Amino acid sequence: MELLGNQSILIVGCYQIKIGIVIPVRLESKRLPEKALIEFLGKTMLEHVWRRTTFAIPQIETVIVTDSTKIVELCKNFGAKYLLTSKSHINALSRIGEAAQKLNWDFYIVVQADEMLIDPESLRILHDSINNNSTKSFFNLVTSLTTFKEVEDRNIVKCLLNARGYIMYIFRKSPLVSEKSTQLGLVKKICGIYAISSKSLKSTLESKHQPLENSESIEQLKILELDMQITAVQVDRNYPSVNTKRDARKARSILKNDPYQKNILNRILT
């Protein structure tokens, strides 16, 4: 186990709030097995994700949390901090719960290992949202969708927001019957990047799994089912997660052709 270093610290009154980033990763993905090890232009997907988190806020500690010795060896190769956890965890929150016993942070920014195109600026926005609203317990990045095909794509987790900026409902298939253009304006994409307080992490894990969480395979649904609020943090850029071979091809194309992503890629490769 290799750990420790700097954390982002926010002083509230006389108390210092510690914020860090965790990247939960496993290799048993059903749709794209061992996707974290897939190479994109010379770097594995996991290294792309990790390097982007280190660009975002240099003072934040990033720790990769995994049950795989393959991932541990990969972390050693590119210099990432890691924690080896039990293989019994069924989702990211559970794995982070074990890691939290050693990390002891106040807020955990969770970046899923398939968010290979995450914009470092989006992480900074999320970090600032925590700093400005530290009494809230759960934050999730959301973006607008660009085409109605994305609204229909069940691989993309989506949500609806209320007037106060909280997430009302999370789904894979739109429950709306309005015109396509109306739905495209209302429906937001749930990004695989969220933040949870240590107190809420503990209470969530102490509660049994919930029906919607299980049926839809969306762990954020458990937060709503337990009657907790999720603050939506809206960001402008919408890039796909890598869940399928088609997503992987699209990600490679974006890295090669999107000017903004090419700039980030140049930093990763140099």
Secondary structure, DSSP 8 states (H G I E B T S, - for coil): -B-----EEEEETTEEEEEEEEEEE-S--SSSTTGGG-EETTEEHHHHHHHHHHHH-TTS-EEEEES-HHHHHHHHHHT-EEEE--TT--SHHHHHHHHHHHH--SEEEEE-TT-TT--HHHHHHHHHHHHHTTT--EEEEEEE-SSHHHHH-TTS-EEEE-TTSBEEEEESS----S-HHHHHHH-EEEEEEEEEEHHHHHHHHHS---HHHHHHT-THHHHHHTT---EEEE-S-------SHHHHHHHHHHHHH-HHHHHHHHHHH-
